[in-house]
Structures are given as structure tokens and as C-alpha cells.
Amino acid sequence: MPGGGKVEEQAPDSALIASAVETAGEHPDLSPLAMLQGYSEHSVDDKGRIIMPQRFRDLFGRSCVITRGWDFSLFVFHTDHWQRIKSQLSALPFTSRDAVLLQRFFVGTASEVDIDSQGRLAIPSHLRDLAEIRLPTSETPSIVVIIGAPYRLEIWSKQRWKEATAEIRDEAVFEAAAKLDVKLEL
């Protein structure tokens, strides 16, 4: 799929698309960015670009911030949310090893990226390397998985996504819910 074409995408959430980006003072649970969800697969073109799914593109506008994420993934933040995260990290004392570690991990690898008129964003090479996202070759396409999560997107190499999700077991999910005191009630 040359040119960063779409491989697979779930149907858009019309409520998400119809909503505007969170306004100051709005309850966080009502923010469209808090409700990001879904799974898409997209090809990487020979310039390291991918197409941001339309349902996400409408919320992010013309730019976003990409930074290192957990487990060889990349996190994609709306620029307003990134400024909040960066402010919190900047307020930490540089004399704290833990603070410096967090600042290096997130801020040190972050790049503001434009989303072009065709909905493509170029993943900087240092971030592609961190996430093990390869450029396509004539024999091997490069596919990424894009998932929506509250307040961020995650970009994964398809291989890393398979590895990360293969390790998730029901028992671990139940334990995580118990540790966080999560009770999902309908």
C-alpha cells in the first residue's frame, strides 16, 4: 500500500467527530479527546508518513505532538493537552533523578508535527526508531496500528502491537482493575 494508504479502519464515532475540542473549564469526562477510541491500521510511505484517521484528524486539527510512549509505542497528543503535560513536567525539580527521567522520556523525544491537507503526518526518524517502525521496501510494506485512548492516540508497529496485546491476559486485567479500584457499572 504505497503512499500511506488506509489498511483497515473501524467506523467513525459521529458523536466524537461532531464535538469540538475541549474548552477551558469543561468537565474532562465530556471532552471529545477523553473519548478517543478505536483501532486502525495504516501503511507507512517511503517518507515515514502515515494517514491520521479522519475521525481523529477532525479533533487534532492541523498539528499534534508525537512523543515516546510505553512499550515501544508513540503517544500523539493534541497541542493544547501537550502544553499541559509539558508544564507539569517542567515544574518538576531538575535536581530529582525521577523528574529528569520523566522529562527526558517525554519532553526530550517530543516533536510537533503538522498534519497536511491530505491528513498525513510524518513520524520523525528518531521516533520511528524508538517505536521500531520501519520504512517500506519493495518487498515488505510497513504497517502501523493507531489506537485511540483517553486524551491520546498511540501508534505502534504492527509487530510490536501484536506482541504487546498477546501478553494481555484476563487475569492481569482483573488485577489492574482491582489495584486501581475500577468498578465499571452500567
Secondary structure as the mmCIF struct_conf table of DSSP 4:
data_model
#
loop_
_struct_conf.conf_type_id
_struct_conf.id
_struct_conf.beg_label_comp_id
_struct_conf.beg_label_asym_id
_struct_conf.beg_label_seq_id
_struct_conf.end_label_comp_id
_struct_conf.end_label_asym_id
_struct_conf.end_label_seq_id
TURN_TY1_P TURN_TY1_P1 PRO A 2 GLY A 4
STRN STRN1 LYS A 6 GLU A 9
HELX_LH_PP_P HELX_LH_PP_P1 GLN A 10 PRO A 12
HELX_RH_AL_P HELX_RH_AL_P1 SER A 14 ALA A 18
BEND BEND1 SER A 19 SER A 19
HELX_LH_PP_P HELX_LH_PP_P2 ALA A 20 THR A 23
TURN_TY1_P TURN_TY1_P2 ALA A 24 GLY A 25
HELX_RH_3T_P HELX_RH_3T_P1 PRO A 28 LEU A 30
HELX_RH_3T_P HELX_RH_3T_P2 PRO A 32 MET A 35
STRN STRN2 GLY A 38 SER A 43
TURN_TY1_P TURN_TY1_P3 ASP A 46 LYS A 47
BEND BEND2 GLY A 48 GLY A 48
STRN STRN3 ARG A 49 ILE A 51
HELX_LH_PP_P HELX_LH_PP_P3 MET A 52 PRO A 53
HELX_RH_AL_P HELX_RH_AL_P2 GLN A 54 PHE A 60
TURN_TY1_P TURN_TY1_P4 GLY A 61 ARG A 62
STRN STRN4 SER A 63 ARG A 68
HELX_RH_3T_P HELX_RH_3T_P3 TRP A 70 PHE A 72
STRN STRN5 LEU A 74 PHE A 77
HELX_RH_AL_P HELX_RH_AL_P3 THR A 79 SER A 90
TURN_TY1_P TURN_TY1_P5 ALA A 91 ALA A 91
BEND BEND3 LEU A 92 LEU A 92
TURN_TY1_P TURN_TY1_P6 PHE A 94 THR A 95
HELX_RH_AL_P HELX_RH_AL_P4 ARG A 97 LEU A 102
HELX_RH_PI_P HELX_RH_PI_P1 GLN A 103 VAL A 107
TURN_TY1_P TURN_TY1_P7 GLY A 108 THR A 109
STRN STRN6 SER A 111 ASP A 114
STRN STRN7 ILE A 115 ILE A 115
TURN_TY1_P TURN_TY1_P8 SER A 117 GLN A 118
BEND BEND4 GLY A 119 GLY A 119
STRN STRN8 ARG A 120 ALA A 122
HELX_LH_PP_P HELX_LH_PP_P4 ILE A 123 PRO A 124
HELX_RH_AL_P HELX_RH_AL_P5 SER A 125 ALA A 131
TURN_TY1_P TURN_TY1_P9 GLU A 132 GLU A 132
HELX_LH_PP_P HELX_LH_PP_P5 ILE A 133 PRO A 136
BEND BEND5 SER A 138 GLU A 139
STRN STRN9 ILE A 143 ALA A 149
TURN_TY1_P TURN_TY1_P10 PRO A 150 TYR A 151
STRN STRN10 ARG A 152 SER A 157
HELX_RH_AL_P HELX_RH_AL_P6 LYS A 158 ALA A 166
TURN_TY1_P TURN_TY1_P11 GLU A 167 GLU A 167
HELX_RH_AL_P HELX_RH_AL_P7 ASP A 170 LYS A 179
TURN_TY1_P TURN_TY1_P12 LEU A 180 ASP A 181
#
